[in-house]
């Protein structure tokens, strides 16, 4: 298992889907199955594609910064900073499991809106 390649591919997959081409992202990076743990997205590649197509239609102007990536075994974790319309900002942590062919087969995530105020000067990312 090529951990460095899995990290690179997880970032490319997420970026491609987020920026509006989830169909190509699935074709290039997803394996024979795609198990989804986010409760607002269904299992399998098509619900993933439908979700990101809808996000692109509804929110065409948005950005994502990949703050860090960590990999161990067949897992890759991505920590991102996302900015949506009206400066609505989120920090996310996504976990991807890869199969033996280097394809993504499972996803978990946690998303938190960034507060407008903080009791410290540290970022959430």
Contact map, one row per residue, 1 for C-alpha under 8 A:
11100000000000000000000000000000000000000000000000000000000000000000000011000000000000000000000000010100000000000000000000000
11111100000000000000000000000000000000000000000000000000000000000000000000000000000000000000000000000100000000000000000000000
11111110000000000000000000000000000000000000000000000000000000000000001111000000000000000000000000000000000000000000000000000
01111111000000000000000000000000000000000000000000000000000000000000001000000000000000000000000000000000000000000000000000000
01111111100000000000000000000000000000000000000000000000000000000000000000000000000000000000000000000000000000000000000000000
01111111110000000000000000000000000000000000000000000000000000000000001000010000000000000000000001000100000000000000000000000
00111111111000000000000000000000000000000000000000000000000000000000111000010000000000000000000000000000000000000000000000000
00011111111100000000000000000000000000000000000000000000000000000000000000000000000000000000000000000000000000000000000000000
00001111111110000000000000001000000000000000000000000000000000000000000000000000000000000000000000000000000000000000000000000
00000111111111000000000000001000000000000000000000000000000000000000000000010100000000000000000100000001000000000000000000000
00000011111111100000000000000000000000000000000000000000000000000100000000000100000000000000000000000000000000000000000000000
00000001111111110000000010000000000000000000000000000000000000000000000000000000000000000000000000000000000000000000000000000
00000000111111111000000011011000000000000000000000000000000000000000000000000000000000000000000000000000000000000000000000000
00000000011111111100000010000000000000000000000000000000000000000000000000000000000000000000000000000000000000000000000000000
00000000001111111110000000000000000000000000000000000000000000010000000000000000000000000000000000000000000000000000000000000
00000000000111111111110110000000000000000000000000000000000000000000000000000000000000000000000000000000000000000000000000000
00000000000011111111111110000000000000000000000010010000000000000000000000000000000000000000000000000000000000000000000000000
00000000000001111111110000000000000000000000000000010001000000010000000000000000000000000000000000000000000000000000000000000
00000000000000111111100000000000000000000000000000000001000000100000000000000000000000000000000000000000000000000000000000000
00000000000000011111110000000000000000000000000000011001000100000000000000000000000000000000000000000000000000000000000000000
00000000000000011111111110000000000000000000000000011000000000000000000000000000000000000000000000000000000000000000000000000
00000000000000011101111111000000000000000000000110011000000000000000000000000000000000000000000000000000000000000000000000000
00000000000000001000111111100000000000000000000010000000000000000000000000000000000000000000000000000000000000000000000000000
00000000000000011000111111110000000000000000000000000000000000000000000000000000000000000000000000000000000000000000000000000
00000000000111011000111111111100000000000000000000000000000000000000000000000000000000000000000000000000000000000000000000000
00000000000010000000011111111100000000000000100010000000000000000000000000000000000000000000000000000000000000000000000000000
00000000000000000000001111111100000000000000000000000000000000000000000000000000000000000000000000000000000000000000000000000
00000000000010000000000111111100000000000000000000000000000000000000000000000000000000000000000000000000000000000000000000000
00000000110010000000000011111110000000000000000000000000000000000000000000000000000000000000000000000111000000000000000000000
00000000000000000000000011111111110000000000100000000000000000000000000000000000000000000000000000000011100000000000000000000
00000000000000000000000000001111110000000000000000000000000000000000000000000000000000000000000000101011100000000000000000000
00000000000000000000000000000111110000000000000000000000000000000000000000000000000000000000000000000000100000000000000000000
00000000000000000000000000000111111000000001100000000000000000000000000000000000000000000000000000000000110000000000000000000
00000000000000000000000000000111111100000011100000000000000000000000000000000000000000000000000000000001111000000000000000000
00000000000000000000000000000000111110000011000000000000000000000000000000000000000000000000000000000000111000000000000000000
00000000000000000000000000000000011111101111000000000000000000000000000000000000000000000000000000000000011100000000000000000
00000000000000000000000000000000001111101010000000000000000000000000000000000000000000000000000000000000011110000000000000000
00000000000000000000000000000000000111111100000000000000000000000000000000000000000000000000000000000000001110000000000000000
00000000000000000000000000000000000111111100000000000000000000000000000000000000000000000000000000000000000000000000000000000
00000000000000000000000000000000000001111100000000000000000000000000000000000000000000000000000000000000000000000000000000000
00000000000000000000000000000000000111111110001100100000000000000000000000000000000000000000000000000000000000000000000000000
00000000000000000000000000000000000101111111001100000000000000000000000000000000000000000000000000000000000000000000000000000
00000000000000000000000000000000011110001111101100000000000000000000000000000000000000000000000000000000000000000000000000000
00000000000000000000000000000000111100000111111100000000000000000000000000000000000000000000000000000000000000000000000000000
00000000000000000000000001000100110000000011111110000000000000000000000000000000000000000000000000000000000000000000000000000
00000000000000000000000000000000000000000001111111000000000000000000000000000000000000000000000000000000000000000000000000000
00000000000000000000000000000000000000001111111111100000000000000000000000000000000000000000000000000000000000000000000000000
00000000000000000000010000000000000000001111111111110000000000000000000000000000000000000000000000000000000000000000000000000
00000000000000001000011001000000000000000000111111111000000000000000000000000000000000000000000000000000000000000000000000000
00000000000000000000000000000000000000000000011111111100000000000000000000000000000000000000000000000000000000000000000000000
00000000000000000000000000000000000000001000001111111110000000000000000000000000000000000000000000000000000000000000000000000
00000000000000001101110000000000000000000000000111111111000000000000000000000000000000000000000000000000000000000000000000000
00000000000000000001110000000000000000000000000011111111100000000000000000000000000000000000000000000000000000000000000000000
00000000000000000000000000000000000000000000000001111111110000000000000000000000000000000000000000000000000000000000000000000
00000000000000000000000000000000000000000000000000111111111100000000000000000000000000000000000000000000000000000000000000000
00000000000000000111000000000000000000000000000000011111111100000000000000000000000000000000000000000000000000000000000000000
00000000000000000000000000000000000000000000000000001111111100000000000000000000000000000000000000000000000000000000000000000
00000000000000000000000000000000000000000000000000000111111100000000000000000000000000000000000000000000000000000000000000000
00000000000000000000000000000000000000000000000000000011111111000000000000000000000110000000000000000000000000000000000000000
00000000000000000001000000000000000000000000000000000011111111000000000000000000000000000000000000000000000000000000000000000
00000000000000000000000000000000000000000000000000000000001111100000000000000000000110000000000000000000000000000000000000000
00000000000000000000000000000000000000000000000000000000001111110000000000000000011110000000000000000000000000000000000000000
00000000000000000010000000000000000000000000000000000000000011111000000000000000011100000000000000000000000000000000000000000
00000000000000100100000000000000000000000000000000000000000001111100000000000001111000000000000000000000000000000000000000000
00000000000000000000000000000000000000000000000000000000000000111110000000000001110000000000000000000000000000000000000000000
00000000001000000000000000000000000000000000000000000000000000011111100000000111100000000000000000000000000000000000000000000
00000000000000000000000000000000000000000000000000000000000000001111100000000111100000000000000000000000000000000000000000001
00000000000000000000000000000000000000000000000000000000000000000111110000000111000000000000000000000000000000000000000000000
00000010000000000000000000000000000000000000000000000000000000000111111000011110000000000000000000000000000000000000000000000
00000010000000000000000000000000000000000000000000000000000000000001111100011100000000000000000000000000000000000000000000000
00110110000000000000000000000000000000000000000000000000000000000000111111111000000000000000000000000000000000000000000000000
00100000000000000000000000000000000000000000000000000000000000000000011111110000000000000000000000000000000000000000000000000
10100000000000000000000000000000000000000000000000000000000000000000001111100000000000000000000000000000000000000000000000000
10100000000000000000000000000000000000000000000000000000000000000000001111110000000000000000000011100000000000000000000000000
00000000000000000000000000000000000000000000000000000000000000000000001111111000000000000000001111000000000000000000000000000
00000110010000000000000000000000000000000000000000000000000000000000111101111100000000000000001110000000000000000000000000000
00000000000000000000000000000000000000000000000000000000000000000000111000111110000000000000111100000000000000000000000000000
00000000011000000000000000000000000000000000000000000000000000000111110000011111000000000001111000000000000000000000000000000
00000000000000000000000000000000000000000000000000000000000000000111100000001111100000000011110000000000000000000000000000001
00000000000000000000000000000000000000000000000000000000000000011111000000000111110000000011100000000000000000000000000000001
00000000000000000000000000000000000000000000000000000000000000011110000000000011111000001111000000000000000000000000000000001
00000000000000000000000000000000000000000000000000000000000001111000000000000001111100001111000000000000000000000000000000000
00000000000000000000000000000000000000000000000000000000000001110000000000000000111110111100000000000000000000000000000000000
00000000000000000000000000000000000000000000000000000000001011100000000000000000011111111000000000000000000000000000000000000
00000000000000000000000000000000000000000000000000000000001011000000000000000000001111110000000000000000000000000000000000000
00000000000000000000000000000000000000000000000000000000000000000000000000000000000111110000000000000000000000000000000000000
00000000000000000000000000000000000000000000000000000000000000000000000000000000001111111000000000000000000000000000000000000
00000000000000000000000000000000000000000000000000000000000000000000000000000000001111111100000000000000000000001100000000000
00000000000000000000000000000000000000000000000000000000000000000000000000000000111100111110000000000000000000001100000000000
00000000000000000000000000000000000000000000000000000000000000000000000000000000111000011111000000000000000000111100000000000
00000000000000000000000000000000000000000000000000000000000000000000000000000011110000001111100000000000000000111100000000011
00000000000000000000000000000000000000000000000000000000000000000000000000000111110000000111110000000000000011110000000000000
00000000000000000000000000000000000000000000000000000000000000000000000000001111000000000011111000000000000011100000000000000
00000000000000000000000000000000000000000000000000000000000000000000000000001110000000000001111100000000001111000000000000000
00000000000000000000000000000000000000000000000000000000000000000000000000111100000000000000111110000000001110000000000000000
00000000010000000000000000000000000000000000000000000000000000000000000000111000000000000000011111000001111100000000000000000
00000000000000000000000000000000000000000000000000000000000000000000000001110000000000000000001111100001111000000000000000000
00000100000000000000000000000000000000000000000000000000000000000000000001100000000000000000000111111111110000000000000000000
00000000000000000000000000000010000000000000000000000000000000000000000001000000000000000000000011111111100000000000000000000
10000000000000000000000000000000000000000000000000000000000000000000000000000000000000000000000001111110000000000000000000000
00000000000000000000000000000010000000000000000000000000000000000000000000000000000000000000000001111110000000000000000000000
11000100000000000000000000001000000000000000000000000000000000000000000000000000000000000000000001111111000000000000000000000
00000000000000000000000000001110000000000000000000000000000000000000000000000000000000000000000001111111100000000000000000000
00000000010000000000000000001110010000000000000000000000000000000000000000000000000000000000000111100111111000000000000000000
00000000000000000000000000000111111000000000000000000000000000000000000000000000000000000000000111100011111000000000000000000
00000000000000000000000000000000111110000000000000000000000000000000000000000000000000000000000111000001111100000000000000000
00000000000000000000000000000000011111000000000000000000000000000000000000000000000000000000011110000001111110000000000000000
00000000000000000000000000000000000111000000000000000000000000000000000000000000000000000000011100000000011111000000000000000
00000000000000000000000000000000000011000000000000000000000000000000000000000000000000000001111000000000001111100000000000000
00000000000000000000000000000000000000000000000000000000000000000000000000000000000000000001110000000000000111110000000000000
00000000000000000000000000000000000000000000000000000000000000000000000000000000000000000111100000000000000011111000000000000
00000000000000000000000000000000000000000000000000000000000000000000000000000000000000000111000000000000000001111100000000000
00000000000000000000000000000000000000000000000000000000000000000000000000000000000000011110000000000000000000111110000000000
00000000000000000000000000000000000000000000000000000000000000000000000000000000000000011110000000000000000000011111000000010
00000000000000000000000000000000000000000000000000000000000000000000000000000000000000000000000000000000000000001111110000000
00000000000000000000000000000000000000000000000000000000000000000000000000000000000000000000000000000000000000000111110000000
00000000000000000000000000000000000000000000000000000000000000000000000000000000000000000000000000000000000000000011111000000
00000000000000000000000000000000000000000000000000000000000000000000000000000000000000000000000000000000000000000011111110000
00000000000000000000000000000000000000000000000000000000000000000000000000000000000000000000000000000000000000000000111110000
00000000000000000000000000000000000000000000000000000000000000000000000000000000000000000000000000000000000000000000011111000
00000000000000000000000000000000000000000000000000000000000000000000000000000000000000000000000000000000000000000000011111100
00000000000000000000000000000000000000000000000000000000000000000000000000000000000000000000000000000000000000000000000111110
00000000000000000000000000000000000000000000000000000000000000000000000000000000000000000000000000000000000000000000000011111
00000000000000000000000000000000000000000000000000000000000000000000000000000000000000000010000000000000000000000100000001111
00000000000000000000000000000000000000000000000000000000000000000010000000000011100000000010000000000000000000000000000000111
